[in-house]
Amino acid sequence: MHLIVYAVKNLLRNKRRTALTLFSIAIAVAILLLGNANLNGILGNLVGQSIRDNGHIIVQTKGYTKNERTLPLNESIPDMDIVIRAIEKHGALYASARFTFGAVLIKGERSSKSLGHAFDAVRERNFVKLTDAVVSGSYFTGSGKEMMIGVELARTLSIAPGETLTLLTRDRFGGFKGSRFTVRGIIDLGAYPLNRTFYIPVEKAWKLLDSRNAPQRLAVVISDFSRASAVKRALLKDSTITSRGLDVFRADEVGLFQTMFVYILFIIRMIFALFLAVSVVVIANTMMMSGLERTAEIGVLAAMGMKARAIAASFLFEALALGVVGSLIGSAVGAPIALYLSKHGYVLGSIARGMPIPMKAVIYPELSPATALTIAALGIFISVIAGMIPALRALKLNPAFAIRDGSK
């Protein structure tokens, strides 16, 4: 107990240095909390977009996986109904046909290249949730050839709900196909690249792409994305899947997650690691200065019979106290800000439009209690590690030399 009292007295001896160290720890914890919450928000944003366009789990041929960038229509799922039945035996709510294809949309003298998505507009209405994104017009009515297009695409073509346009594309055999579609609704998906895409019901894509019962992919929907890995493992063991040479992926394993986002995530983590290293140096520096100033005192205590381990322990107690208080202050500052932003979000504006990935203009950070506790514990751990430097020095000091050098 006397070591704790001694450690507290030492902290109060130089209040300015103690305040500086607490400030360093608090700032480190607060920034890590906010940074992690933002990273989780961005990840959640991107994963959510991938889930909407692909399902929780994606089943496709190995040939499609190899040539995914070209969106090959000739790499289609064989025996679709048999494969769907096999998938649904493993806890999936349902599996539905999906297409993604390139097209040119024409209205009068205006035209634009675009990316099209085809899905089951009835069964997946509440999953894809285009109804939530409608800014003009309505959702599919089920009558005739209908299309929903993004606001940027609608602006380029100068088209309004109820008007018609021509869609030109290639079918799975490479032949050109064209058809007239009525724009039923205009949608805002929150990101510039996404707002240049369009959606059509899958039953219209069957004929347009000459791919009846031969979809590019099957979108597998489950009750919770946290179960995706378990369902994926089960599917990869199913003979119906393996015998047909099909690949199975989670939504966070396809598209940009395989390429660009991996590097972006690596860079962000490196920045966090660098910030952690700087925090350790700052905290260790203040702790080391405290130890150097007390060299003579340490020598006197050692000469009076206080064991080196007890002296070192006093430094560790100081570091622990600083870590606990600093982490609490940092959490008290960072967590409320993160929680506020998680409800209200913040606007990236034109920055999102210039991003190489489909980033929504509004980001909602995500901070879980477990993450907040982990980062607070990390702040304490960093402080203790930094406190070990003067503690180890105290273990090696010779009392006579310490008194002599400290009195100079």
C-alpha positions as CSV (number, residue, x, y, z in Angstrom):
1,M,0.0,0.0,0.0
2,H,2.9,2.4,0.8
3,L,4.2,2.0,-2.7
4,I,0.8,3.2,-4.1
5,V,0.9,6.2,-1.8
6,Y,4.4,6.9,-2.8
7,A,3.6,6.7,-6.5
8,V,0.6,9.1,-6.1
9,K,2.8,11.6,-4.3
10,N,5.3,11.5,-7.1
11,L,2.6,12.1,-9.7
12,L,1.4,15.2,-7.7
13,R,5.0,16.5,-7.2
14,N,5.2,17.7,-10.8
15,K,1.7,18.5,-11.8
16,R,2.6,20.0,-15.2
17,R,4.4,16.8,-16.3
18,T,1.6,14.7,-15.0
19,A,-1.0,16.8,-16.8
20,L,1.0,16.5,-20.0
21,T,1.2,12.8,-19.8
22,L,-2.5,12.5,-19.0
23,F,-3.2,14.7,-22.0
24,S,-1.1,12.5,-24.3
25,I,-2.8,9.3,-23.2
26,A,-6.3,10.9,-23.3
27,I,-5.7,12.3,-26.8
28,A,-4.3,8.9,-28.0
29,V,-7.3,7.0,-26.7
30,A,-9.8,9.6,-28.0
31,I,-8.3,9.5,-31.5
32,L,-8.2,5.7,-31.6
33,L,-11.8,5.6,-30.5
34,L,-12.9,8.0,-33.2
35,G,-10.6,6.5,-35.8
36,N,-11.8,3.0,-35.2
37,A,-15.5,4.1,-35.2
38,N,-15.0,5.9,-38.5
39,L,-13.2,2.9,-40.0
40,N,-16.0,0.6,-38.8
41,G,-18.5,3.0,-40.3
42,I,-16.8,3.1,-43.7
43,L,-16.5,-0.7,-43.6
44,G,-20.1,-1.1,-42.7
45,N,-21.1,1.2,-45.5
46,L,-19.2,-0.7,-48.1
47,V,-20.2,-4.2,-46.8
48,G,-23.8,-3.0,-46.7
49,Q,-23.6,-2.0,-50.4
50,S,-22.0,-5.3,-51.3
51,I,-24.7,-7.2,-49.4
52,R,-27.5,-5.2,-51.2
53,D,-26.0,-6.0,-54.7
54,N,-24.8,-9.6,-54.0
55,G,-26.6,-11.0,-51.0
56,H,-24.9,-12.1,-47.8
57,I,-23.3,-15.0,-49.6
58,I,-22.5,-15.2,-53.4
59,V,-22.5,-18.5,-55.4
60,Q,-20.9,-18.3,-58.8
61,T,-18.9,-20.5,-61.2
62,K,-15.1,-20.6,-61.0
63,G,-15.0,-19.2,-64.5
64,Y,-17.0,-16.2,-63.4
65,T,-14.6,-15.6,-60.4
66,K,-11.6,-15.7,-62.8
67,N,-13.1,-13.2,-65.2
68,E,-15.2,-11.2,-62.8
69,R,-14.0,-7.8,-64.0
70,T,-15.6,-8.5,-67.5
71,L,-18.9,-9.6,-65.9
72,P,-19.2,-12.7,-68.2
73,L,-22.8,-13.7,-68.9
74,N,-21.7,-17.0,-70.4
75,E,-20.4,-18.2,-67.0
76,S,-23.8,-19.1,-65.6
77,I,-25.0,-21.3,-62.8
78,P,-26.0,-24.8,-64.1
79,D,-29.1,-26.5,-62.8
80,M,-30.3,-23.4,-61.0
81,D,-33.3,-25.0,-59.2
82,I,-31.3,-28.0,-57.9
83,V,-28.5,-25.7,-56.6
84,I,-31.0,-23.4,-54.9
85,R,-32.7,-26.3,-53.1
86,A,-29.2,-27.4,-51.9
87,I,-28.4,-23.9,-50.7
88,E,-31.7,-23.6,-48.7
89,K,-31.0,-26.8,-46.9
90,H,-28.1,-25.1,-45.1
91,G,-30.0,-22.4,-43.2
92,A,-30.4,-19.9,-46.0
93,L,-33.7,-17.9,-46.0
94,Y,-33.6,-18.1,-49.8
95,A,-31.3,-17.9,-52.9
96,S,-32.2,-15.7,-55.8
97,A,-30.8,-15.1,-59.3
98,R,-28.8,-12.0,-59.9
99,F,-27.2,-10.4,-63.0
100,T,-24.8,-7.5,-63.3
101,F,-24.1,-6.3,-66.8
102,G,-22.9,-3.3,-68.8
103,A,-25.3,-1.4,-71.1
104,V,-25.8,1.8,-73.0
105,L,-28.9,3.8,-72.2
106,I,-30.3,6.2,-74.9
107,K,-32.9,8.9,-74.7
108,G,-33.2,11.0,-77.8
109,E,-29.8,12.5,-78.6
110,R,-28.4,11.7,-75.1
111,S,-26.7,8.5,-74.2
112,S,-24.7,7.1,-71.3
113,K,-22.8,3.9,-70.4
114,S,-24.0,2.3,-67.2
115,L,-24.0,-0.7,-65.0
116,G,-27.2,-2.6,-64.7
117,H,-28.4,-4.9,-61.9
118,A,-31.2,-7.5,-62.2
119,F,-32.9,-9.0,-59.2
120,D,-36.2,-10.5,-58.0
121,A,-38.1,-7.3,-57.5
122,V,-40.9,-9.0,-55.6
123,R,-39.1,-11.5,-53.4
124,E,-36.2,-9.2,-52.6
125,R,-38.1,-5.9,-52.2
126,N,-37.4,-5.7,-48.5
127,F,-33.8,-6.9,-48.9
128,V,-32.5,-4.6,-51.7
129,K,-34.6,-1.8,-50.2
130,L,-34.8,0.4,-53.3
131,T,-38.1,1.7,-52.0
132,D,-36.1,3.6,-49.3
133,A,-34.0,5.3,-52.0
134,V,-36.8,6.6,-54.3
135,V,-36.7,10.3,-54.7
136,S,-39.0,10.6,-57.7
137,G,-41.6,8.2,-59.1
138,S,-42.2,4.8,-57.5
139,Y,-41.1,1.2,-57.1
140,F,-41.7,-1.4,-59.7
141,T,-45.4,-1.9,-60.4
142,G,-45.1,-5.2,-62.2
143,S,-46.5,-3.9,-65.5
144,G,-44.4,-3.9,-68.7
145,K,-40.7,-3.3,-68.9
146,E,-39.7,-1.1,-66.0
147,M,-36.5,0.3,-64.8
148,M,-35.2,2.3,-61.8
149,I,-32.2,4.5,-62.3
150,G,-29.8,6.5,-60.2
151,V,-30.2,10.3,-59.9
152,E,-26.9,11.0,-61.6
153,L,-27.8,8.8,-64.6
154,A,-31.2,10.5,-64.8
155,R,-29.5,13.9,-64.8
156,T,-27.2,12.8,-67.6
157,L,-30.1,11.5,-69.7
158,S,-32.4,14.3,-68.7
159,I,-35.2,11.8,-68.0
160,A,-38.1,11.7,-65.6
161,P,-40.3,8.9,-64.2
162,G,-42.8,7.7,-66.8
163,E,-40.6,8.4,-69.8
164,T,-39.0,5.7,-71.9
165,L,-35.5,5.0,-73.0
166,T,-33.6,2.4,-75.1
167,L,-31.3,-0.1,-73.5
168,L,-28.5,-1.7,-75.6
169,T,-26.4,-4.6,-74.3
170,R,-25.0,-8.0,-75.2
171,D,-26.6,-11.3,-74.4
172,R,-24.7,-14.3,-73.1
173,F,-23.8,-15.4,-76.6
174,G,-22.3,-12.0,-77.4
175,G,-25.1,-10.8,-79.7
176,F,-26.4,-7.2,-79.4
177,K,-29.8,-6.8,-77.8
178,G,-32.0,-3.8,-77.5
179,S,-35.2,-3.0,-75.7
180,R,-37.4,-0.1,-74.6
181,F,-37.9,0.4,-70.9
182,T,-40.1,2.8,-68.9
183,V,-38.3,4.6,-66.1
184,R,-40.5,3.8,-63.1
185,G,-38.5,5.6,-60.4
186,I,-35.4,7.6,-59.8
187,I,-33.3,6.6,-56.8
188,D,-30.5,8.1,-54.7
189,L,-28.2,5.5,-53.3
190,G,-25.9,8.0,-51.6
191,A,-22.8,7.6,-53.7
192,Y,-21.9,9.0,-57.1
193,P,-20.9,5.7,-58.7
194,L,-24.0,4.0,-57.4
195,N,-26.2,6.8,-58.7
196,R,-25.0,6.0,-62.2
197,T,-26.4,2.5,-62.2
198,F,-29.9,1.1,-62.9
199,Y,-32.0,-1.8,-61.8
200,I,-34.5,-4.1,-63.7
201,P,-36.6,-7.1,-62.6
202,V,-34.8,-10.4,-63.2
203,E,-37.7,-11.7,-65.3
204,K,-37.0,-9.0,-67.8
205,A,-33.2,-9.9,-67.8
206,W,-33.9,-13.5,-68.6
207,K,-35.2,-12.6,-72.1
208,L,-33.0,-9.5,-72.6
209,L,-29.8,-11.5,-71.9
210,D,-31.0,-14.8,-73.3
211,S,-30.2,-16.4,-70.0
212,R,-33.4,-18.2,-68.9
213,N,-32.6,-20.1,-65.7
214,A,-28.9,-19.5,-66.2
215,P,-28.0,-16.6,-63.9
216,Q,-24.5,-15.2,-63.4
217,R,-24.8,-15.6,-59.6
218,L,-27.0,-16.7,-56.9
219,A,-27.5,-14.2,-54.0
220,V,-27.9,-16.1,-50.8
221,V,-29.8,-14.4,-48.0
222,I,-29.4,-15.5,-44.4
223,S,-30.8,-14.2,-41.1
224,D,-27.6,-12.6,-39.9
225,F,-24.4,-11.7,-41.7
226,S,-22.4,-13.0,-38.6
227,R,-23.5,-16.5,-39.8
228,A,-22.0,-16.1,-43.2
229,S,-18.8,-17.9,-42.6
230,A,-20.5,-21.0,-41.1
231,V,-23.0,-21.2,-44.0
232,K,-20.2,-20.7,-46.5
233,R,-18.3,-23.6,-45.0
234,A,-21.4,-25.8,-45.1
235,L,-22.0,-25.0,-48.8
236,L,-18.4,-25.7,-49.7
237,K,-18.9,-29.2,-48.3
238,D,-22.1,-29.9,-50.2
239,S,-21.6,-32.2,-53.2
240,T,-24.2,-30.3,-55.2
241,I,-22.0,-27.2,-55.0
242,T,-18.6,-28.9,-55.4
243,S,-19.6,-31.3,-58.2
244,R,-20.7,-28.3,-60.4
245,G,-17.4,-26.4,-59.8
246,L,-19.1,-23.5,-58.0
247,D,-17.3,-20.9,-55.8
248,V,-18.9,-19.5,-52.6
249,F,-17.9,-16.1,-51.1
250,R,-19.1,-13.8,-48.4
251,A,-20.2,-10.4,-49.4
252,D,-17.0,-8.9,-48.0
253,E,-14.9,-11.2,-50.2
254,V,-15.9,-10.0,-53.6
255,G,-15.4,-6.9,-55.8
256,L,-13.5,-4.0,-54.3
257,F,-12.8,-6.1,-51.1
258,Q,-10.5,-8.3,-53.1
259,T,-8.4,-5.4,-54.5
260,M,-8.4,-1.8,-53.7
261,F,-10.1,-1.8,-50.3
262,V,-7.5,-4.3,-48.9
263,Y,-4.8,-1.8,-49.6
264,I,-6.8,1.1,-48.2
265,L,-7.4,-0.8,-45.0
266,F,-3.7,-1.7,-44.8
267,I,-2.7,2.0,-45.1
268,I,-5.3,3.1,-42.4
269,R,-4.0,0.4,-40.0
270,M,-0.4,1.5,-40.6
271,I,-1.4,5.1,-39.7
272,F,-3.0,3.8,-36.5
273,A,0.2,1.8,-35.7
274,L,2.3,4.9,-36.3
275,F,0.1,6.9,-34.1
276,L,0.4,4.3,-31.4
277,A,4.2,4.3,-31.7
278,V,4.3,8.1,-31.3
279,S,2.0,7.9,-28.3
280,V,4.4,5.3,-26.6
281,V,7.4,7.6,-27.3
282,V,5.6,10.7,-25.8
283,I,4.5,8.8,-22.7
284,A,7.8,7.1,-22.3
285,N,9.6,10.4,-22.6
286,T,7.7,12.0,-19.8
287,M,8.1,9.0,-17.6
288,M,11.8,8.8,-18.4
289,M,12.3,12.5,-17.5
290,S,10.5,11.9,-14.2
291,G,12.9,9.1,-13.5
292,L,16.0,11.1,-14.4
293,E,15.0,14.0,-12.2
294,R,14.7,11.6,-9.3
295,T,18.0,9.8,-9.7
296,A,19.4,11.0,-6.4
297,E,16.2,10.2,-4.7
298,I,16.2,6.7,-6.0
299,G,19.8,6.3,-4.8
300,V,18.9,7.5,-1.3
301,L,15.9,5.1,-1.1
302,A,18.1,2.3,-2.2
303,A,20.8,3.2,0.3
304,M,18.1,3.2,3.0
305,G,17.3,-0.4,2.2
306,M,14.4,0.0,-0.2
307,K,14.7,-2.9,-2.7
308,A,15.2,-2.1,-6.4
309,R,12.1,-4.1,-7.3
310,A,10.0,-1.9,-5.0
311,I,11.4,1.2,-6.6
312,A,10.7,-0.2,-10.0
313,A,7.2,-1.1,-8.9
314,S,6.5,2.5,-7.8
315,F,7.2,3.6,-11.4
316,L,4.9,0.9,-12.8
317,F,2.2,2.1,-10.3
318,E,2.6,5.6,-11.6
319,A,2.3,4.4,-15.2
320,L,-0.8,2.3,-14.3
321,A,-2.4,5.3,-12.6
322,L,-1.7,7.6,-15.5
323,G,-3.0,5.0,-17.9
324,V,-6.2,4.4,-16.1
325,V,-7.0,8.1,-15.6
326,G,-5.9,9.1,-19.1
327,S,-7.9,6.3,-20.7
328,L,-11.0,7.3,-18.8
329,I,-10.6,10.9,-19.8
330,G,-10.0,9.9,-23.4
331,S,-13.0,7.6,-23.4
332,A,-15.1,10.3,-21.9
333,V,-14.2,12.6,-24.7
334,G,-14.1,10.2,-27.7
335,A,-17.0,7.9,-27.0
336,P,-19.7,10.6,-26.8
337,I,-18.5,12.2,-30.0
338,A,-18.5,8.8,-31.8
339,L,-21.9,7.9,-30.5
340,Y,-23.3,11.3,-31.6
341,L,-21.8,10.9,-35.1
342,S,-23.2,7.3,-35.2
343,K,-26.7,8.8,-34.9
344,H,-26.3,11.9,-37.0
345,G,-23.4,11.1,-39.3
346,Y,-21.2,13.5,-41.0
347,V,-21.1,14.7,-44.6
348,L,-18.1,14.0,-46.9
349,G,-19.7,16.0,-49.7
350,S,-17.6,16.3,-52.8
351,I,-14.8,14.2,-51.2
352,A,-16.9,11.1,-51.6
353,R,-17.4,11.8,-55.3
354,G,-13.7,11.8,-55.9
355,M,-13.1,8.6,-54.0
356,P,-12.0,5.6,-56.1
357,I,-14.5,3.4,-54.3
358,P,-18.3,3.9,-54.1
359,M,-18.3,5.9,-50.8
360,K,-21.6,7.3,-49.6
361,A,-21.7,11.1,-49.0
362,V,-22.8,10.6,-45.4
363,I,-20.8,8.3,-43.0
364,Y,-22.2,6.9,-39.8
365,P,-19.4,5.8,-37.5
366,E,-19.9,2.6,-35.5
367,L,-18.6,2.1,-32.0
368,S,-19.4,-1.0,-29.9
369,P,-18.9,-1.2,-26.1
370,A,-16.4,-4.1,-26.6
371,T,-14.3,-1.9,-28.9
372,A,-14.4,1.1,-26.5
373,L,-13.3,-1.2,-23.6
374,T,-10.5,-2.7,-25.8
375,I,-9.1,0.7,-26.8
376,A,-9.3,1.9,-23.1
377,A,-7.4,-1.2,-22.1
378,L,-4.9,-0.5,-24.9
379,G,-4.3,3.0,-23.5
380,I,-3.5,1.5,-20.1
381,F,-1.3,-1.2,-21.6
382,I,0.7,1.5,-23.6
383,S,1.2,3.5,-20.4
384,V,2.5,0.5,-18.5
385,I,4.8,-0.5,-21.3
386,A,6.2,3.1,-21.4
387,G,6.5,3.0,-17.6
388,M,8.7,-0.1,-17.8
389,I,11.6,2.0,-19.3
390,P,12.3,4.0,-16.1
391,A,11.4,1.0,-14.0
392,L,14.1,-1.1,-15.7
393,R,16.6,1.7,-15.3
394,A,15.8,1.8,-11.5
395,L,16.6,-1.9,-11.3
396,K,20.1,-1.3,-12.6
397,L,21.1,1.8,-10.7
398,N,23.9,1.6,-8.2
399,P,22.9,3.6,-5.1
400,A,26.3,5.4,-4.7
401,F,26.4,6.4,-8.4
402,A,22.8,7.5,-8.3
403,I,23.3,9.8,-5.3
404,R,26.5,11.2,-6.9
405,D,25.1,11.7,-10.4
406,G,21.7,12.9,-9.2
407,S,23.3,15.6,-7.0
408,K,25.2,17.3,-9.8
